[in-house]
Amino acid sequence: MKKTDKSAVLLIYTGGTIGMKESGHGLVPFDFSQILDEVPELQKFTFKIDSYTFDPLIDSSDVEPGMWKELASLIKEKYDGYDGFVVLHGTDTMAYSASALSFMLDNLAKPVIFTGSQLPVGSLRTDGKENLVSAIEVASSRDARGRAVVPEVAIYFNSQLIRGNRATKVNATAFDAFRSPNCPPLAEAGIKIRYNKAVIRYPSQEAPLVIHTNLDTRVAILKIHPGITEQVARNVLLGSGIRAVIIETYGSGNAISKPWFTDIIRESAAGGKILLNITQCLAGDVNMNLYATGKALKEAGVVSGGDLTTEGGLAKLFYLMGEYADNERVKLLLEKNLKGEISK
C-alpha cells in the first residue's frame, strides 16, 4: 500500500460476544461487512476500515494453537496493506491468544490490538462500542514521523491498553475484565488517550515481519495445593508425551517440602523435562532464593518464571519449544526477556 496521511485498519473478527446481536432466536453473529450499520460511530473515522471474518467463527473456549497460526498468517499476508490490526476475540482465552501472538510475530512494527466485550455490541449498555472505537484509534495512531505509536500486540479493554503477554482475565462479569498486575498500562483512555511511551516497546531496527508458526504444545500445568497427592504430582511431572510442566506455586515460588515431592521434581528434571515455576499470586514474582522450599526447587532443576503470567508462560514455552529441540537452550531463554513478558 502506498503510504498516505490516512491510516488503514483491518478488523479481524474471530468470534466472541462483541460480534453478536439480538435475534428472535437469541444471540447470533452479525455480518461484519455491515459493521457500520451496527456501530455507526465508526463512520466518524476518516480512514479506511476493512473487515475479515473467520469462517467458521470460534468460541473463545474452543481456541487452539491452529487458530493462532491462521491469525498470524493472515496478519503476515495483509501486513503491507494496513497500518494496524484489531482482533475481535472472546474474552475467555483472549490473554492466551494475545500472549501467543506476541511471540509468533517477530519484527512487529504495527499495532495488533485485541479487544472484545462483556455485552454484545448492539446491547443498550454494551461496553463493546467504546472498546472497539478506542482499539481502532490505537491501531491507527502514528507519530509525527509516521511510525506506529504502539507497535505491539496488546489488549484494549475498559479504557486501558495493556501488553498482550502481561494480561490476565480477572473478572467474568464486570467491564474491567483484564488486568496487568506486573506491568503498567501502555495507554489509558479518558478524554484523550494518554500513551505511556516509557513502557511501550519499539523495534530496534526496520526489518520484514517474520511469523513463527511451529509451536510445540507438549506442556502440562500443575497447580500446587494443600492435599496434593504423590500420584497426582507423579502423573503430571513424569507423564509421557509431556516436554514441559508449568508449576504454579505459592507466593514467591514455594511448594510443599515433603521429600516425595522433591524426589519427583528431581526425577522429572533428570529425565529432561523443562520445569517452569510461576506464582499463583496475581501480582509479584518468583524468587527461589528467598525460602528453603524455593531453593529446593531451584536446586532440583526448576527454572524461575519471574513475574510471568501463566498465559504468558504457556505461550513462551509453546514458541521456544517449537523453535528449539534443545531443552537446555529453552531453559536459558525462558529467563530472558524476549517480548516484554517479564520484568528484567
C-alpha angles and dihedrals in degrees: 000000000000109000115247134168089265124077128226123212130192118213111208113196112198097165137276141120096298092069096051131100135187119267137165087269098049127263116353132172116260125221105267091208083073094052092127090060091054096040107026090173088079089070088074090069110094097209135075118281115187127180137215123190125203113235112238100025114233126228103224091234087064096050113134134175090265088068090052090053091051091048094048091048091050092051090048091050094048097034099107093047099058140047094214145359132225116200115201108207141162114265100233095076101014093112090052092050094045090049092050094049091050089064097036095056112069124189090015111180099166133065120265103188122187119203142155139151146247092228128039114269091245095054118109095240097033122154088199099088096055092043092050097043093047093044089054091049091052092046091052098043118116131174127237090278093053096254124134113266092215110027092177144096103258144159122235114200135148097352096313132103111204132179109266097230092049097053129104130176110244105167131046098194112021124085092241090071098151136053138179102209098179102036129051118243117274087223141355125210124220125130084330132017108255112205121210097215092175089068101037115098116229125194113260092218141006112265136149118274112263123193127206113207101160098102123174107208100182092125130127129191122221116191112202112225139161109278097023108159130227091240093055092049091046093049092054103035096043099030118137117245092030117117099175138019127203107212110204103207138184123269114323094003106302130150136174115301099214111132094235091061095048090047091054091048090052092047091049094049092044088053089060101258119147110236117195122191115214123170120241089219118105092228135026131044146262117272110174092181094066105071134026093245091054092047090052090056092048092049090049091057105268117148120224116242093198108203096337117144116231089247091052093045093051092049092046091052093047090052099043094043090050090052100042132041091191109090092199090059090050091051091051093051094045089071094049124088104242106161105009091277096130134036107249 
